[in-house]
């Protein structure tokens, strides 16, 4: 392949040498392009280096920065704005009693639910027969 005085070759564009014997074709097919027009064929080993200036994710499969994740999900005192789909899973480790359970903002444990149901059902009035349920005397006493 000859090179003219202006640095141009007579080879096809894909065969042009761009640096130290690397052809344009090899560079396009081997190295990741900055314009995103090719994809990695294998895992990318960062060799303990970091990615910097990563933007917040726009799509479900985009990488997320640590800052974005910490803003999106807080481990303490966070408030959900949508439904939580447990997909048939259980919540474990709930305390047996919350002092503010009756405010309707905390999830009770199964033990506490059973206790409340048992208390409510054991303290109701027991009727002897159907006419007792409608008798004024029985309802007043």
PyMOL CGO cylinders between C-alpha atoms (Angstrom):
from pymol import cmd
from pymol.cgo import CYLINDER

trace = [
    CYLINDER, 0.00, 0.00, 0.00, 1.50, 3.30, -1.04, 0.3, 1, 1, 1, 1, 1, 1,
    CYLINDER, 1.50, 3.30, -1.04, 1.05, 6.65, 0.66, 0.3, 1, 1, 1, 1, 1, 1,
    CYLINDER, 1.05, 6.65, 0.66, 1.09, 9.87, -1.34, 0.3, 1, 1, 1, 1, 1, 1,
    CYLINDER, 1.09, 9.87, -1.34, 2.68, 13.13, -0.19, 0.3, 1, 1, 1, 1, 1, 1,
    CYLINDER, 2.68, 13.13, -0.19, -0.56, 14.18, 1.50, 0.3, 1, 1, 1, 1, 1, 1,
    CYLINDER, -0.56, 14.18, 1.50, -0.65, 11.02, 3.69, 0.3, 1, 1, 1, 1, 1, 1,
    CYLINDER, -0.65, 11.02, 3.69, -3.42, 9.36, 1.69, 0.3, 1, 1, 1, 1, 1, 1,
    CYLINDER, -3.42, 9.36, 1.69, -3.25, 5.68, 0.78, 0.3, 1, 1, 1, 1, 1, 1,
    CYLINDER, -3.25, 5.68, 0.78, -4.46, 3.88, -2.26, 0.3, 1, 1, 1, 1, 1, 1,
    CYLINDER, -4.46, 3.88, -2.26, -6.12, 1.23, -0.07, 0.3, 1, 1, 1, 1, 1, 1,
    CYLINDER, -6.12, 1.23, -0.07, -9.83, 1.01, 0.62, 0.3, 1, 1, 1, 1, 1, 1,
    CYLINDER, -9.83, 1.01, 0.62, -10.92, 3.11, 3.60, 0.3, 1, 1, 1, 1, 1, 1,
    CYLINDER, -10.92, 3.11, 3.60, -11.38, 0.04, 5.84, 0.3, 1, 1, 1, 1, 1, 1,
    CYLINDER, -11.38, 0.04, 5.84, -7.79, -1.05, 5.19, 0.3, 1, 1, 1, 1, 1, 1,
    CYLINDER, -7.79, -1.05, 5.19, -6.14, 2.28, 5.92, 0.3, 1, 1, 1, 1, 1, 1,
    CYLINDER, -6.14, 2.28, 5.92, -3.58, 2.17, 8.70, 0.3, 1, 1, 1, 1, 1, 1,
    CYLINDER, -3.58, 2.17, 8.70, -4.43, 4.70, 11.39, 0.3, 1, 1, 1, 1, 1, 1,
    CYLINDER, -4.43, 4.70, 11.39, -1.63, 4.07, 13.90, 0.3, 1, 1, 1, 1, 1, 1,
    CYLINDER, -1.63, 4.07, 13.90, 1.14, 1.51, 14.47, 0.3, 1, 1, 1, 1, 1, 1,
    CYLINDER, 1.14, 1.51, 14.47, -0.24, -1.07, 12.06, 0.3, 1, 1, 1, 1, 1, 1,
    CYLINDER, -0.24, -1.07, 12.06, -3.86, -0.87, 13.33, 0.3, 1, 1, 1, 1, 1, 1,
    CYLINDER, -3.86, -0.87, 13.33, -6.25, -0.59, 10.40, 0.3, 1, 1, 1, 1, 1, 1,
    CYLINDER, -6.25, -0.59, 10.40, -9.42, 1.44, 10.51, 0.3, 1, 1, 1, 1, 1, 1,
    CYLINDER, -9.42, 1.44, 10.51, -11.45, -1.76, 10.17, 0.3, 1, 1, 1, 1, 1, 1,
    CYLINDER, -11.45, -1.76, 10.17, -9.65, -3.33, 13.13, 0.3, 1, 1, 1, 1, 1, 1,
    CYLINDER, -9.65, -3.33, 13.13, -10.13, -0.21, 15.25, 0.3, 1, 1, 1, 1, 1, 1,
    CYLINDER, -10.13, -0.21, 15.25, -13.85, 0.02, 14.48, 0.3, 1, 1, 1, 1, 1, 1,
    CYLINDER, -13.85, 0.02, 14.48, -14.45, -3.67, 15.21, 0.3, 1, 1, 1, 1, 1, 1,
    CYLINDER, -14.45, -3.67, 15.21, -12.14, -4.06, 18.22, 0.3, 1, 1, 1, 1, 1, 1,
    CYLINDER, -12.14, -4.06, 18.22, -12.41, -0.89, 20.27, 0.3, 1, 1, 1, 1, 1, 1,
    CYLINDER, -12.41, -0.89, 20.27, -15.52, 0.64, 21.80, 0.3, 1, 1, 1, 1, 1, 1,
    CYLINDER, -15.52, 0.64, 21.80, -16.54, 3.72, 19.90, 0.3, 1, 1, 1, 1, 1, 1,
    CYLINDER, -16.54, 3.72, 19.90, -17.35, 6.90, 21.77, 0.3, 1, 1, 1, 1, 1, 1,
    CYLINDER, -17.35, 6.90, 21.77, -20.48, 7.41, 19.69, 0.3, 1, 1, 1, 1, 1, 1,
    CYLINDER, -20.48, 7.41, 19.69, -21.98, 4.11, 20.93, 0.3, 1, 1, 1, 1, 1, 1,
    CYLINDER, -21.98, 4.11, 20.93, -22.25, 2.56, 17.45, 0.3, 1, 1, 1, 1, 1, 1,
    CYLINDER, -22.25, 2.56, 17.45, -20.76, -0.76, 18.56, 0.3, 1, 1, 1, 1, 1, 1,
    CYLINDER, -20.76, -0.76, 18.56, -21.11, -2.83, 21.72, 0.3, 1, 1, 1, 1, 1, 1,
    CYLINDER, -21.11, -2.83, 21.72, -18.72, -4.82, 23.88, 0.3, 1, 1, 1, 1, 1, 1,
    CYLINDER, -18.72, -4.82, 23.88, -18.67, -8.52, 23.03, 0.3, 1, 1, 1, 1, 1, 1,
    CYLINDER, -18.67, -8.52, 23.03, -17.27, -9.46, 26.45, 0.3, 1, 1, 1, 1, 1, 1,
    CYLINDER, -17.27, -9.46, 26.45, -17.26, -8.10, 30.01, 0.3, 1, 1, 1, 1, 1, 1,
    CYLINDER, -17.26, -8.10, 30.01, -15.34, -4.88, 30.46, 0.3, 1, 1, 1, 1, 1, 1,
    CYLINDER, -15.34, -4.88, 30.46, -12.61, -5.14, 33.11, 0.3, 1, 1, 1, 1, 1, 1,
    CYLINDER, -12.61, -5.14, 33.11, -12.04, -1.74, 34.71, 0.3, 1, 1, 1, 1, 1, 1,
    CYLINDER, -12.04, -1.74, 34.71, -8.97, -3.07, 36.58, 0.3, 1, 1, 1, 1, 1, 1,
    CYLINDER, -8.97, -3.07, 36.58, -10.02, -1.22, 39.78, 0.3, 1, 1, 1, 1, 1, 1,
    CYLINDER, -10.02, -1.22, 39.78, -10.59, 2.05, 37.92, 0.3, 1, 1, 1, 1, 1, 1,
    CYLINDER, -10.59, 2.05, 37.92, -13.86, 3.93, 38.26, 0.3, 1, 1, 1, 1, 1, 1,
    CYLINDER, -13.86, 3.93, 38.26, -16.33, 5.29, 35.76, 0.3, 1, 1, 1, 1, 1, 1,
    CYLINDER, -16.33, 5.29, 35.76, -16.80, 9.00, 36.28, 0.3, 1, 1, 1, 1, 1, 1,
    CYLINDER, -16.80, 9.00, 36.28, -19.38, 11.56, 35.14, 0.3, 1, 1, 1, 1, 1, 1,
    CYLINDER, -19.38, 11.56, 35.14, -22.09, 8.91, 34.71, 0.3, 1, 1, 1, 1, 1, 1,
    CYLINDER, -22.09, 8.91, 34.71, -25.53, 10.43, 34.17, 0.3, 1, 1, 1, 1, 1, 1,
    CYLINDER, -25.53, 10.43, 34.17, -28.66, 9.34, 36.02, 0.3, 1, 1, 1, 1, 1, 1,
    CYLINDER, -28.66, 9.34, 36.02, -30.35, 6.34, 34.36, 0.3, 1, 1, 1, 1, 1, 1,
    CYLINDER, -30.35, 6.34, 34.36, -33.05, 7.04, 31.78, 0.3, 1, 1, 1, 1, 1, 1,
    CYLINDER, -33.05, 7.04, 31.78, -33.96, 3.43, 30.91, 0.3, 1, 1, 1, 1, 1, 1,
    CYLINDER, -33.96, 3.43, 30.91, -34.48, 0.27, 32.97, 0.3, 1, 1, 1, 1, 1, 1,
    CYLINDER, -34.48, 0.27, 32.97, -31.15, -1.29, 31.95, 0.3, 1, 1, 1, 1, 1, 1,
    CYLINDER, -31.15, -1.29, 31.95, -29.01, 1.86, 32.39, 0.3, 1, 1, 1, 1, 1, 1,
    CYLINDER, -29.01, 1.86, 32.39, -26.29, 1.94, 35.02, 0.3, 1, 1, 1, 1, 1, 1,
    CYLINDER, -26.29, 1.94, 35.02, -27.14, 3.94, 38.15, 0.3, 1, 1, 1, 1, 1, 1,
    CYLINDER, -27.14, 3.94, 38.15, -24.75, 5.97, 40.24, 0.3, 1, 1, 1, 1, 1, 1,
    CYLINDER, -24.75, 5.97, 40.24, -24.48, 5.42, 43.98, 0.3, 1, 1, 1, 1, 1, 1,
    CYLINDER, -24.48, 5.42, 43.98, -25.93, 8.89, 44.54, 0.3, 1, 1, 1, 1, 1, 1,
    CYLINDER, -25.93, 8.89, 44.54, -28.98, 8.11, 42.38, 0.3, 1, 1, 1, 1, 1, 1,
    CYLINDER, -28.98, 8.11, 42.38, -29.68, 4.88, 44.26, 0.3, 1, 1, 1, 1, 1, 1,
    CYLINDER, -29.68, 4.88, 44.26, -29.31, 6.55, 47.66, 0.3, 1, 1, 1, 1, 1, 1,
    CYLINDER, -29.31, 6.55, 47.66, -31.74, 9.30, 46.60, 0.3, 1, 1, 1, 1, 1, 1,
    CYLINDER, -31.74, 9.30, 46.60, -34.24, 6.75, 45.25, 0.3, 1, 1, 1, 1, 1, 1,
    CYLINDER, -34.24, 6.75, 45.25, -34.26, 4.30, 48.19, 0.3, 1, 1, 1, 1, 1, 1,
    CYLINDER, -34.26, 4.30, 48.19, -33.57, 5.26, 51.77, 0.3, 1, 1, 1, 1, 1, 1,
    CYLINDER, -33.57, 5.26, 51.77, -33.09, 2.56, 54.39, 0.3, 1, 1, 1, 1, 1, 1,
    CYLINDER, -33.09, 2.56, 54.39, -34.49, 4.72, 57.17, 0.3, 1, 1, 1, 1, 1, 1,
    CYLINDER, -34.49, 4.72, 57.17, -37.61, 6.83, 57.26, 0.3, 1, 1, 1, 1, 1, 1,
    CYLINDER, -37.61, 6.83, 57.26, -38.36, 6.71, 53.54, 0.3, 1, 1, 1, 1, 1, 1,
    CYLINDER, -38.36, 6.71, 53.54, -41.93, 7.02, 52.26, 0.3, 1, 1, 1, 1, 1, 1,
    CYLINDER, -41.93, 7.02, 52.26, -43.24, 4.92, 49.41, 0.3, 1, 1, 1, 1, 1, 1,
    CYLINDER, -43.24, 4.92, 49.41, -45.30, 6.65, 46.77, 0.3, 1, 1, 1, 1, 1, 1,
    CYLINDER, -45.30, 6.65, 46.77, -46.62, 3.53, 45.03, 0.3, 1, 1, 1, 1, 1, 1,
    CYLINDER, -46.62, 3.53, 45.03, -47.71, -0.02, 45.70, 0.3, 1, 1, 1, 1, 1, 1,
    CYLINDER, -47.71, -0.02, 45.70, -45.23, -2.58, 46.98, 0.3, 1, 1, 1, 1, 1, 1,
    CYLINDER, -45.23, -2.58, 46.98, -45.68, -5.87, 45.15, 0.3, 1, 1, 1, 1, 1, 1,
    CYLINDER, -45.68, -5.87, 45.15, -44.31, -8.60, 47.40, 0.3, 1, 1, 1, 1, 1, 1,
    CYLINDER, -44.31, -8.60, 47.40, -44.82, -11.26, 44.67, 0.3, 1, 1, 1, 1, 1, 1,
    CYLINDER, -44.82, -11.26, 44.67, -45.94, -13.82, 47.25, 0.3, 1, 1, 1, 1, 1, 1,
    CYLINDER, -45.94, -13.82, 47.25, -43.03, -13.13, 49.61, 0.3, 1, 1, 1, 1, 1, 1,
    CYLINDER, -43.03, -13.13, 49.61, -43.31, -12.47, 53.35, 0.3, 1, 1, 1, 1, 1, 1,
    CYLINDER, -43.31, -12.47, 53.35, -42.18, -9.63, 55.59, 0.3, 1, 1, 1, 1, 1, 1,
    CYLINDER, -42.18, -9.63, 55.59, -40.17, -10.94, 58.53, 0.3, 1, 1, 1, 1, 1, 1,
    CYLINDER, -40.17, -10.94, 58.53, -38.90, -9.38, 61.72, 0.3, 1, 1, 1, 1, 1, 1,
    CYLINDER, -38.90, -9.38, 61.72, -41.89, -7.18, 62.54, 0.3, 1, 1, 1, 1, 1, 1,
    CYLINDER, -41.89, -7.18, 62.54, -42.12, -6.25, 66.21, 0.3, 1, 1, 1, 1, 1, 1,
    CYLINDER, -42.12, -6.25, 66.21, -44.90, -7.79, 68.27, 0.3, 1, 1, 1, 1, 1, 1,
    CYLINDER, -44.90, -7.79, 68.27, -46.38, -4.43, 69.23, 0.3, 1, 1, 1, 1, 1, 1,
    CYLINDER, -46.38, -4.43, 69.23, -46.18, -0.87, 68.00, 0.3, 1, 1, 1, 1, 1, 1,
    CYLINDER, -46.18, -0.87, 68.00, -47.57, 1.71, 70.42, 0.3, 1, 1, 1, 1, 1, 1,
    CYLINDER, -47.57, 1.71, 70.42, -49.11, 3.56, 67.47, 0.3, 1, 1, 1, 1, 1, 1,
    CYLINDER, -49.11, 3.56, 67.47, -50.52, 0.49, 65.72, 0.3, 1, 1, 1, 1, 1, 1,
    CYLINDER, -50.52, 0.49, 65.72, -54.04, 1.85, 65.85, 0.3, 1, 1, 1, 1, 1, 1,
    CYLINDER, -54.04, 1.85, 65.85, -53.07, 4.94, 63.85, 0.3, 1, 1, 1, 1, 1, 1,
    CYLINDER, -53.07, 4.94, 63.85, -53.08, 2.71, 60.79, 0.3, 1, 1, 1, 1, 1, 1,
    CYLINDER, -53.08, 2.71, 60.79, -49.54, 3.51, 59.68, 0.3, 1, 1, 1, 1, 1, 1,
    CYLINDER, -49.54, 3.51, 59.68, -47.62, 0.44, 60.82, 0.3, 1, 1, 1, 1, 1, 1,
    CYLINDER, -47.62, 0.44, 60.82, -47.76, -3.19, 59.76, 0.3, 1, 1, 1, 1, 1, 1,
    CYLINDER, -47.76, -3.19, 59.76, -48.73, -5.42, 62.69, 0.3, 1, 1, 1, 1, 1, 1,
    CYLINDER, -48.73, -5.42, 62.69, -47.16, -8.82, 63.22, 0.3, 1, 1, 1, 1, 1, 1,
    CYLINDER, -47.16, -8.82, 63.22, -49.26, -11.95, 62.66, 0.3, 1, 1, 1, 1, 1, 1,
    CYLINDER, -49.26, -11.95, 62.66, -49.13, -12.61, 66.43, 0.3, 1, 1, 1, 1, 1, 1,
    CYLINDER, -49.13, -12.61, 66.43, -50.61, -9.20, 67.11, 0.3, 1, 1, 1, 1, 1, 1,
    CYLINDER, -50.61, -9.20, 67.11, -53.37, -9.66, 64.50, 0.3, 1, 1, 1, 1, 1, 1,
    CYLINDER, -53.37, -9.66, 64.50, -54.31, -13.01, 66.06, 0.3, 1, 1, 1, 1, 1, 1,
    CYLINDER, -54.31, -13.01, 66.06, -54.34, -11.44, 69.51, 0.3, 1, 1, 1, 1, 1, 1,
    CYLINDER, -54.34, -11.44, 69.51, -56.62, -8.59, 68.40, 0.3, 1, 1, 1, 1, 1, 1,
    CYLINDER, -56.62, -8.59, 68.40, -59.01, -10.98, 66.61, 0.3, 1, 1, 1, 1, 1, 1,
    CYLINDER, -59.01, -10.98, 66.61, -59.14, -13.35, 69.60, 0.3, 1, 1, 1, 1, 1, 1,
    CYLINDER, -59.14, -13.35, 69.60, -59.80, -10.44, 71.95, 0.3, 1, 1, 1, 1, 1, 1,
    CYLINDER, -59.80, -10.44, 71.95, -62.60, -9.09, 69.76, 0.3, 1, 1, 1, 1, 1, 1,
    CYLINDER, -62.60, -9.09, 69.76, -64.29, -12.45, 69.28, 0.3, 1, 1, 1, 1, 1, 1,
    CYLINDER, -64.29, -12.45, 69.28, -64.06, -13.58, 72.90, 0.3, 1, 1, 1, 1, 1, 1,
    CYLINDER, -64.06, -13.58, 72.90, -65.66, -10.43, 74.35, 0.3, 1, 1, 1, 1, 1, 1,
    CYLINDER, -65.66, -10.43, 74.35, -68.78, -10.32, 72.17, 0.3, 1, 1, 1, 1, 1, 1,
    CYLINDER, -68.78, -10.32, 72.17, -72.24, -11.10, 73.54, 0.3, 1, 1, 1, 1, 1, 1,
    CYLINDER, -72.24, -11.10, 73.54, -73.33, -14.65, 72.99, 0.3, 1, 1, 1, 1, 1, 1,
    CYLINDER, -73.33, -14.65, 72.99, -76.93, -15.21, 71.96, 0.3, 1, 1, 1, 1, 1, 1,
    CYLINDER, -76.93, -15.21, 71.96, -78.85, -18.23, 73.18, 0.3, 1, 1, 1, 1, 1, 1,
    CYLINDER, -78.85, -18.23, 73.18, -81.19, -18.37, 70.20, 0.3, 1, 1, 1, 1, 1, 1,
    CYLINDER, -81.19, -18.37, 70.20, -82.42, -16.16, 67.33, 0.3, 1, 1, 1, 1, 1, 1,
    CYLINDER, -82.42, -16.16, 67.33, -85.17, -14.37, 69.29, 0.3, 1, 1, 1, 1, 1, 1,
    CYLINDER, -85.17, -14.37, 69.29, -82.63, -13.12, 71.83, 0.3, 1, 1, 1, 1, 1, 1,
    CYLINDER, -82.63, -13.12, 71.83, -80.89, -11.17, 69.09, 0.3, 1, 1, 1, 1, 1, 1,
    CYLINDER, -80.89, -11.17, 69.09, -83.97, -9.01, 68.47, 0.3, 1, 1, 1, 1, 1, 1,
    CYLINDER, -83.97, -9.01, 68.47, -85.31, -8.65, 72.03, 0.3, 1, 1, 1, 1, 1, 1,
    CYLINDER, -85.31, -8.65, 72.03, -84.98, -5.09, 73.39, 0.3, 1, 1, 1, 1, 1, 1,
    CYLINDER, -84.98, -5.09, 73.39, -84.38, -6.36, 76.91, 0.3, 1, 1, 1, 1, 1, 1,
    CYLINDER, -84.38, -6.36, 76.91, -81.35, -8.42, 75.78, 0.3, 1, 1, 1, 1, 1, 1,
    CYLINDER, -81.35, -8.42, 75.78, -79.86, -5.55, 73.76, 0.3, 1, 1, 1, 1, 1, 1,
    CYLINDER, -79.86, -5.55, 73.76, -80.25, -3.09, 76.65, 0.3, 1, 1, 1, 1, 1, 1,
    CYLINDER, -80.25, -3.09, 76.65, -78.50, -5.34, 79.14, 0.3, 1, 1, 1, 1, 1, 1,
]
cmd.load_cgo(trace, "trace")
